């Protein structure tokens, strides 16, 4: 959605430009159908981080609060990157796989149905 200023001389620089994150980029991560988390988590991550590091070191900090997180079968987990099907390579960097500044990663766990079976 575009935004139009009410005065023609209004100028603003976006504060969330990648240049403002000291070599990091913002990456949003969401676990579909697990509404204990109302919105994607935003992480400032180095583009050189591997997907394995994201999954195994970063994501457990937040998603580990959910009782089903330890039960995830990562072999059957499906992923979306910016709303497109995505198969991550655990050994490749985020940047090498097209994960950029303000990208959204979503994952689905077919065997797990959310808190007390309440997937939506």
C-alpha positions in Angstrom: 0.0 0.0 0.0 1.4 3.4 -1.0 1.4 6.3 1.4 1.0 9.9 0.2 2.1 12.9 2.3 -0.4 15.6 2.9 2.2 18.3 2.0 4.1 18.2 -1.2 7.5 19.2 0.4 7.4 16.4 3.0 10.6 14.3 2.8 11.5 11.3 4.9 14.2 8.7 4.9 13.2 5.3 5.9 14.9 4.2 9.2 14.7 0.5 8.4 17.2 0.6 5.5 19.8 -2.2 5.5 22.5 0.4 5.9 21.2 1.2 9.4 21.8 -2.3 10.7 25.6 -2.4 10.9 26.2 -5.3 8.5 23.1 -7.2 9.5 19.8 -7.6 7.8 16.3 -7.9 9.2 14.8 -11.4 8.7 11.2 -12.2 9.8 10.5 -15.8 10.8 7.0 -17.3 11.4 5.7 -20.7 12.3 2.4 -21.2 10.5 -0.6 -22.5 12.4 1.0 -21.9 15.8 -0.8 -18.9 17.0 0.9 -18.8 20.3 3.1 -16.4 18.3 0.9 -13.7 16.9 3.4 -12.3 14.4 6.7 -13.2 12.8 9.8 -12.7 14.9 12.2 -10.1 13.6 15.9 -10.9 13.8 18.9 -8.8 12.9 21.2 -11.4 11.3 24.4 -11.4 9.4 23.8 -12.3 5.7 26.7 -14.8 6.1 24.9 -16.8 8.7 24.1 -20.4 7.5 20.6 -21.7 7.5 21.6 -24.3 10.1 22.8 -21.5 12.5 19.4 -19.7 12.1 17.4 -22.9 12.6 19.5 -24.4 15.4 20.8 -21.4 17.3 18.5 -18.5 16.7 15.0 -19.9 16.3 14.9 -21.9 19.5 15.3 -18.7 21.6 11.7 -17.7 20.7 10.0 -20.7 19.2 11.4 -23.0 21.9 8.8 -21.6 24.3 6.2 -23.6 22.4 5.7 -27.2 23.7 5.8 -28.6 20.2 9.1 -27.1 19.1 11.2 -30.0 20.4 8.9 -32.4 18.4 9.5 -30.8 15.0 10.6 -33.2 12.3 12.8 -30.9 10.2 12.8 -33.5 7.4 9.1 -33.0 6.7 9.0 -29.2 7.5 8.1 -27.1 4.5 9.3 -23.5 4.0 8.2 -20.4 2.2 10.6 -17.5 1.5 8.8 -14.3 0.7 5.6 -16.4 -0.1 7.4 -18.7 -2.5 8.2 -22.4 -1.9 11.7 -22.7 -0.5 14.0 -25.6 0.3 16.8 -24.3 2.5 20.3 -25.6 2.3 21.6 -25.9 5.9 25.2 -25.3 4.9 24.7 -22.2 2.7 24.5 -18.6 3.9 21.2 -16.8 4.1 22.4 -14.4 1.4 23.4 -17.2 -1.0 19.9 -18.6 -0.8 18.2 -15.3 -1.5 17.2 -14.4 2.1 17.6 -10.6 2.0 16.8 -7.6 4.1 13.2 -7.8 5.4 12.6 -11.2 3.9 9.9 -13.3 5.5 10.6 -17.0 6.2 7.6 -19.1 7.1 7.6 -22.8 8.1 4.9 -25.4 8.4 5.1 -28.6 10.4 2.5 -31.0 9.0 2.7 -33.5 11.9 2.1 -30.7 14.5 -1.2 -29.0 14.8 -0.6 -26.2 17.2 -1.2 -25.7 20.9 -3.6 -28.3 22.1 -4.4 -29.2 18.5 -5.8 -25.8 17.7 -4.3 -25.1 14.3 -6.0 -22.4 12.3 
